[in-house]
Amino acid sequence: MVVDDLLALPSSPLVIAEGSTLPAAAVDDRSRAVWLIPTPEFQRARLEERGLRRGAKELFLLLAGTIEREARDRGVPILLVDGARGVDATVAAVERRFEAALCEGPLAETGAERRALLREANEAVVAQVRGYYARPWADGDPDEVVRTFLCECGGTLCHASVDVRVEVAADAPVLATGHTPSQSARP
């Protein structure tokens, strides 16, 4: 389903797809892909910090091994994550990897274009949650689920996220406290 969702997306604007459910087999253009693979030692340390039970830790390690094996078998680019570089350095390494694609664009140039893309991203989260709860085994009200949504102010420096109920995000633009939709260049 993840691959079908990706194939259904338009070729513009640029899309970032992430998550362990995205198989390496889905990659056609290796210049636009990278798998962040934790070293086993780094992942074990992170799992220990989370206080997971033994079975859950073993499952995560098994999944990580499977993802790494598939990535290596398919020859997709890999960036090993071992904790030596922080989050900012890892983001910078990924940005360097995609520098040509990012420069190529297309890019949202106006506040309205940025707001439209942010709205689309938030609506996709709403659709994912509602899609999950539409399954026969799912129990609960999807509109009562709280998720993290992107601030839709459209500010070029805004990286804010907001935790709200799905129903709220579905009904109106999500804005961080103090942000307005008219912001175009302010955080």
LOKOLKOL-411127 format. One line per field, with one value per residue: residue number from 1; y, x negated, z of N, C-alpha, C in turn. Coordinates in steps of 0.2 Angstrom, whole numbers, plus 5000, padded with zeros to 4 digits. Each point is the difference from the previous one (the first is absolute). Example, Ala and Ser with C-alpha at 12.3 -4.5 7.8 and 13.67 -1.06 7.14 Angstrom:
BEGIN
seq = [1, 2];
n_y = [4972, 5005];
n_x = [4934, 5002];
n_z = [5039, 4996];
ca_y = [5006, 5006];
ca_x = [5004, 4996];
ca_z = [5000, 5001];
c_y = [5006, 5005];
c_x = [4996, 5004];
c_z = [5000, 5003];
This chain:
BEGIN
seq = [1, 2, 3, 4, 5, 6, 7, 8, 9, 10, 11, 12, 13, 14, 15, 16, 17, 18, 19, 20, 21, 22, 23, 24, 25, 26, 27, 28, 29, 30, 31, 32, 33, 34, 35, 36, 37, 38, 39, 40, 41, 42, 43, 44, 45, 46, 47, 48, 49, 50, 51, 52, 53, 54, 55, 56, 57, 58, 59, 60, 61, 62, 63, 64, 65, 66, 67, 68, 69, 70, 71, 72, 73, 74, 75, 76, 77, 78, 79, 80, 81, 82, 83, 84, 85, 86, 87, 88, 89, 90, 91, 92, 93, 94, 95, 96, 97, 98, 99, 100, 101, 102, 103, 104, 105, 106, 107, 108, 109, 110, 111, 112, 113, 114, 115, 116, 117, 118, 119, 120, 121, 122, 123, 124, 125, 126, 127, 128, 129, 130, 131, 132, 133, 134, 135, 136, 137, 138, 139, 140, 141, 142, 143, 144, 145, 146, 147, 148, 149, 150, 151, 152, 153, 154, 155, 156, 157, 158, 159, 160, 161, 162, 163, 164, 165, 166, 167, 168, 169, 170, 171, 172, 173, 174, 175, 176, 177, 178, 179, 180, 181, 182, 183, 184, 185, 186, 187];
n_y = [4994, 5000, 4995, 4997, 5002, 4997, 4995, 5001, 5002, 5006, 5001, 5005, 5003, 5002, 4993, 5000, 4993, 4999, 4995, 4996, 5003, 5004, 4995, 4998, 4995, 5005, 5000, 5004, 5006, 4996, 5004, 4997, 4996, 4999, 4995, 5002, 4997, 4999, 5001, 4994, 5002, 5004, 4995, 4996, 5005, 5002, 4993, 5000, 5005, 4997, 4996, 4998, 4995, 4994, 4997, 5006, 5000, 4993, 5002, 5006, 4996, 4995, 5005, 5003, 4994, 4999, 5006, 4999, 4993, 5002, 5005, 4996, 4995, 5005, 5001, 5001, 5007, 4999, 5003, 4998, 4998, 5003, 5006, 4999, 5000, 5006, 5002, 5005, 4997, 4996, 5005, 5003, 4994, 4999, 5006, 4999, 4994, 5004, 5003, 4995, 4996, 5002, 5001, 4994, 4999, 5002, 5006, 5000, 5005, 4999, 5005, 5002, 5000, 5003, 5004, 5000, 5000, 5005, 5003, 4999, 5001, 5005, 5001, 4999, 5004, 5005, 5000, 5000, 5005, 5004, 4999, 5001, 5005, 5000, 4997, 4994, 4999, 5006, 5002, 5004, 5006, 5000, 5003, 4996, 4997, 5000, 5004, 4999, 5006, 5001, 5005, 5002, 5003, 4996, 5001, 5003, 5003, 4999, 4997, 5004, 4997, 4998, 4998, 4997, 5000, 4994, 5001, 5003, 4995, 4996, 5004, 5001, 5005, 4997, 5003, 5001, 5000, 5005, 4994, 5004, 4999, 5006, 4996, 5003, 5004, 5001, 4998];
n_x = [4996, 4994, 4998, 5006, 4999, 4994, 5002, 5005, 4994, 5002, 4997, 5005, 4998, 4994, 4999, 5001, 4998, 5002, 4996, 5000, 5006, 4996, 5001, 4994, 5004, 5003, 4993, 5002, 5000, 4994, 5000, 5006, 4995, 5002, 4997, 5003, 4994, 5003, 4995, 4999, 4993, 5000, 5003, 4996, 4995, 5003, 5000, 4994, 4999, 5003, 4996, 4999, 5005, 4997, 5006, 5002, 4995, 5001, 5006, 4999, 4996, 5005, 5004, 4996, 4998, 5006, 5001, 4995, 5002, 5006, 4999, 4996, 5005, 5004, 4994, 5005, 4999, 4995, 5002, 4994, 5004, 4995, 5003, 4995, 5005, 5001, 5006, 4998, 4995, 5004, 5004, 4994, 4998, 5006, 5000, 4994, 5003, 5004, 4994, 4999, 5003, 4997, 4994, 5001, 5003, 5006, 5000, 5003, 5002, 5006, 5002, 5003, 4994, 4996, 5004, 5001, 4993, 5000, 5005, 4997, 4994, 5003, 5003, 4993, 4998, 5004, 4998, 4993, 5002, 5004, 4996, 4995, 5004, 5000, 4994, 5002, 4994, 5000, 4998, 5005, 5000, 4999, 5006, 5000, 4997, 4995, 4998, 4994, 5002, 4999, 4997, 5006, 4996, 4996, 4998, 4995, 5000, 5006, 4998, 5005, 5002, 5006, 5001, 5005, 5006, 5001, 5005, 4996, 4995, 5005, 5002, 4994, 4996, 4995, 5001, 4994, 4999, 5004, 5001, 5000, 5006, 5000, 4997, 4995, 4997, 5005, 4996];
n_z = [5000, 5003, 4996, 5000, 5007, 5000, 4997, 5005, 5003, 4999, 4995, 5001, 5006, 5003, 5001, 5007, 4998, 5006, 5003, 5004, 4998, 4999, 4995, 5001, 4999, 5004, 5000, 4996, 5003, 5001, 4996, 5001, 5003, 5007, 5003, 5006, 5001, 5006, 5003, 5000, 5001, 4995, 4996, 5002, 5000, 4994, 4999, 5002, 4997, 4995, 5003, 4994, 5000, 5002, 5000, 5002, 5005, 5001, 5001, 5003, 5003, 5001, 5001, 5004, 5002, 5000, 5003, 5004, 5001, 5001, 5004, 5003, 5000, 5001, 5004, 5004, 5000, 5004, 5005, 5002, 5005, 5003, 4999, 4996, 4995, 5001, 5002, 5002, 5003, 5003, 5002, 5002, 5002, 5002, 5003, 5002, 5002, 5002, 5001, 4995, 5003, 5006, 4997, 4997, 5006, 4999, 5002, 5006, 4997, 5001, 5004, 4995, 4996, 5005, 5001, 4993, 5000, 5005, 4997, 4994, 5003, 5003, 4994, 4998, 5005, 4999, 4994, 5002, 5004, 4996, 4996, 5005, 5002, 4993, 5002, 4998, 5001, 4997, 5006, 5000, 5003, 4993, 5001, 5004, 4995, 5004, 4996, 4998, 4999, 4994, 5003, 4999, 5004, 4998, 5006, 4997, 5006, 4999, 5006, 5002, 5005, 4999, 5006, 4995, 5001, 4997, 5003, 5004, 4998, 5000, 5005, 5002, 4998, 5001, 5005, 5001, 5007, 4999, 4997, 4994, 4996, 5002, 5005, 4997, 5004, 5005, 5005];
ca_y = [5006, 5006, 5001, 5003, 5007, 5004, 5000, 5005, 5007, 5004, 5000, 5006, 5001, 4994, 4996, 4996, 4995, 4997, 4995, 4993, 4996, 5002, 4995, 5002, 4998, 5005, 5005, 5000, 5005, 5000, 5007, 5004, 4996, 4998, 4996, 5002, 4993, 5000, 4994, 4996, 5002, 5006, 4999, 4997, 5005, 5004, 4996, 4999, 5007, 5000, 4995, 4995, 4994, 4996, 4998, 5006, 5001, 4995, 5001, 5006, 4998, 4996, 5004, 5004, 4996, 4998, 5006, 5001, 4995, 5001, 5006, 4998, 4996, 5004, 5005, 5007, 5003, 4999, 5005, 4997, 5005, 4997, 5005, 5005, 5007, 5002, 5000, 5006, 4997, 4995, 5004, 5003, 4995, 4998, 5006, 4999, 4995, 5002, 5007, 5002, 4999, 5006, 5006, 4999, 5002, 5006, 5003, 5005, 5006, 5005, 4997, 4996, 4993, 4996, 4998, 4995, 4994, 4998, 4998, 4993, 4996, 4999, 4996, 4993, 4996, 4998, 4994, 4994, 4998, 4998, 4994, 4995, 4998, 4997, 4993, 4996, 4999, 5006, 5002, 5007, 5006, 5003, 5007, 5001, 4998, 5006, 4999, 5006, 5003, 5006, 5006, 5002, 5007, 5001, 5004, 4997, 4997, 4997, 4993, 4998, 4994, 5001, 4994, 5001, 4995, 4999, 5003, 5007, 5001, 4999, 5005, 5007, 5000, 4999, 5006, 5000, 5005, 5006, 5001, 5001, 4998, 5005, 5000, 4997, 5000, 5000, 4993];
ca_x = [5004, 4996, 4997, 5006, 5001, 4994, 5001, 5006, 4999, 4997, 4993, 4998, 4993, 4996, 5003, 4995, 5004, 4996, 5003, 4998, 5005, 4998, 4995, 4995, 5002, 5004, 4996, 4997, 4995, 4996, 4997, 5005, 5002, 4995, 5003, 4996, 5000, 4996, 4995, 5003, 4999, 5004, 5007, 5001, 5000, 5006, 5006, 4999, 5002, 5007, 5003, 5005, 4999, 4996, 5003, 5001, 4993, 4998, 5004, 4997, 4993, 5001, 5003, 4994, 4996, 5004, 5000, 4993, 4998, 5004, 4996, 4993, 5002, 5002, 4995, 5002, 4995, 5001, 4997, 5000, 5001, 4997, 5000, 4994, 5002, 5007, 5006, 4998, 4995, 5004, 5004, 4996, 4998, 5006, 5001, 4995, 5001, 5006, 4999, 5001, 5008, 5003, 4999, 5004, 5007, 5002, 5001, 5005, 4997, 5004, 5004, 5007, 4998, 4998, 5006, 5003, 4997, 5000, 5007, 5001, 4997, 5005, 5005, 4998, 5000, 5007, 5003, 4997, 5003, 5006, 4999, 4999, 5006, 5005, 4999, 5005, 4997, 4999, 5005, 4999, 5003, 4994, 5000, 4997, 4993, 4995, 4994, 4996, 5001, 4995, 5003, 5002, 5000, 4997, 4994, 4995, 4996, 5005, 4999, 5004, 5005, 5005, 5004, 5007, 5004, 5001, 5006, 4998, 4996, 5004, 5005, 4997, 4993, 4997, 4995, 4996, 5002, 4997, 4999, 5006, 4999, 4997, 4993, 4997, 4992, 4998, 5001];
ca_z = [5000, 5001, 4993, 4997, 5001, 4997, 4992, 4999, 5002, 4994, 4999, 5003, 5002, 5002, 5005, 5004, 5003, 5005, 5004, 5000, 4996, 4993, 4998, 4995, 4993, 4997, 4998, 4993, 4999, 5006, 5001, 5004, 5006, 5004, 5005, 5006, 5003, 5006, 5001, 5005, 5006, 5001, 5001, 5006, 5005, 5000, 5002, 5008, 5003, 5000, 5005, 4997, 5002, 4996, 4994, 4996, 4997, 4995, 4994, 4997, 4998, 4994, 4995, 4998, 4996, 4993, 4995, 4997, 4995, 4994, 4997, 4997, 4995, 4994, 4998, 5002, 5004, 5008, 5005, 5007, 5006, 5006, 5006, 5000, 4998, 5003, 4995, 4995, 4995, 4996, 4995, 4995, 4996, 4995, 4995, 4995, 4995, 4996, 4998, 4993, 5000, 5003, 4996, 4994, 5001, 5001, 5006, 5001, 5000, 5003, 5006, 4998, 4997, 5005, 5004, 4996, 5001, 5007, 5001, 4997, 5005, 5006, 4998, 4999, 5007, 5002, 4995, 5002, 5007, 4999, 4996, 5005, 5005, 4996, 5000, 5005, 5006, 5004, 5005, 5003, 4995, 4997, 5001, 5007, 5001, 5000, 4996, 4999, 4993, 4999, 5000, 4993, 4999, 4994, 5001, 4997, 5006, 5005, 5000, 5005, 4999, 5005, 5002, 5001, 4998, 4993, 4998, 5000, 4994, 4994, 4999, 4999, 5000, 5006, 5001, 5006, 5004, 4998, 4992, 4996, 4993, 4996, 5000, 4994, 5001, 5007, 5003];
c_y = [5006, 5001, 5003, 5007, 5005, 5001, 5004, 5007, 5003, 5001, 5007, 5002, 4994, 4997, 4997, 4995, 4996, 4995, 4993, 4996, 5001, 4995, 5003, 4998, 5005, 5006, 4999, 5004, 5001, 5007, 5004, 4995, 4999, 4997, 5002, 4993, 5001, 4994, 4996, 5003, 5007, 4999, 4996, 5005, 5004, 4996, 4999, 5007, 5000, 4995, 4995, 4993, 4996, 4999, 5006, 5002, 4996, 5001, 5006, 4998, 4996, 5004, 5004, 4996, 4998, 5006, 5002, 4995, 5002, 5006, 4999, 4995, 5004, 5006, 5007, 5003, 5000, 5005, 4996, 5005, 4996, 5004, 5004, 5007, 5001, 5000, 5006, 4997, 4995, 5003, 5003, 4995, 4998, 5006, 5000, 4995, 5002, 5007, 5002, 4999, 5006, 5006, 5000, 5002, 4995, 5002, 5004, 5007, 5005, 4997, 4996, 4993, 4996, 4998, 4995, 4993, 4997, 4997, 4993, 4995, 4998, 4996, 4993, 4996, 4999, 4994, 4994, 4997, 4997, 4993, 4994, 4998, 4998, 4993, 4996, 4999, 5006, 5002, 5007, 5005, 5003, 5008, 5002, 4999, 5007, 4998, 5007, 5003, 5006, 5007, 5003, 5008, 5002, 5004, 4996, 4997, 4996, 4992, 4997, 4994, 5001, 4993, 5002, 4994, 5000, 5004, 5008, 5001, 4999, 5006, 5007, 5000, 4999, 5006, 4999, 5007, 5007, 5001, 5001, 4998, 5005, 5001, 4997, 5000, 4999, 4993, 5000];
c_x = [4996, 4997, 5006, 5001, 4995, 5001, 5006, 4998, 4997, 4993, 4997, 5005, 4996, 5003, 4995, 5004, 4995, 5004, 4998, 5004, 4998, 4995, 4995, 5002, 5004, 4996, 4998, 4994, 4996, 4997, 5005, 5002, 4994, 5003, 4995, 5001, 4996, 4995, 5004, 4999, 5004, 5007, 5001, 5000, 5006, 5006, 4999, 5003, 5008, 5003, 5004, 4998, 4996, 5003, 5000, 4993, 4998, 5004, 4997, 4993, 5001, 5003, 4994, 4996, 5003, 5000, 4993, 4998, 5004, 4996, 4994, 5001, 5002, 4996, 5002, 4995, 5002, 4996, 5000, 5001, 4997, 5000, 4994, 5002, 5007, 5005, 4998, 4995, 5003, 5004, 4996, 4997, 5005, 5001, 4994, 5001, 5006, 4999, 5002, 5008, 5003, 5000, 5004, 5007, 5005, 5001, 5006, 4997, 5004, 5003, 5006, 4998, 4998, 5006, 5004, 4997, 5000, 5007, 5001, 4996, 5004, 5006, 4999, 5000, 5007, 5003, 4997, 5003, 5007, 5000, 4999, 5006, 5005, 5000, 5004, 4997, 4998, 5006, 4999, 5002, 4994, 4999, 4998, 4993, 4996, 4994, 4996, 5001, 4995, 5004, 5000, 4999, 4996, 4993, 4994, 4995, 5004, 4999, 5005, 5004, 5005, 5003, 5007, 5004, 5001, 5006, 4998, 4996, 5004, 5004, 4997, 4993, 4997, 4994, 4997, 5003, 4996, 4999, 5006, 4998, 4997, 4992, 4997, 4993, 4998, 5001, 5007];
c_z = [5000, 4993, 4996, 5001, 4997, 4993, 4998, 5000, 4993, 5000, 5003, 5005, 5002, 5006, 5004, 5003, 5005, 5004, 4999, 4995, 4992, 4998, 4995, 4993, 4997, 4997, 4992, 4999, 5006, 5001, 5005, 5005, 5004, 5006, 5006, 5004, 5006, 5001, 5006, 5008, 5002, 5001, 5007, 5006, 5000, 5002, 5008, 5003, 5000, 5005, 4997, 5003, 4995, 4993, 4995, 4997, 4995, 4993, 4996, 4997, 4993, 4994, 4997, 4996, 4993, 4996, 4998, 4995, 4993, 4996, 4997, 4994, 4994, 4998, 5001, 5004, 5007, 5003, 5007, 5005, 5006, 5006, 5000, 4998, 5003, 4995, 4995, 4994, 4995, 4995, 4995, 4995, 4995, 4995, 4995, 4995, 4995, 4997, 4993, 4999, 5003, 4996, 4994, 5002, 4998, 5007, 5001, 5001, 5004, 5007, 4999, 4998, 5006, 5005, 4997, 5001, 5007, 5001, 4997, 5004, 5006, 4998, 4998, 5007, 5002, 4996, 5003, 5007, 4998, 4996, 5004, 5004, 4996, 4999, 5005, 5007, 5004, 5004, 5002, 4994, 4998, 5001, 5007, 5001, 4999, 4996, 4999, 4993, 4999, 5000, 4992, 4999, 4993, 5000, 4998, 5005, 5005, 4999, 5006, 4999, 5006, 5001, 5001, 4998, 4992, 4998, 5000, 4994, 4994, 4998, 4999, 4999, 5007, 5001, 5007, 5004, 4997, 4992, 4997, 4993, 4996, 5000, 4994, 5000, 5007, 5003, 5003];
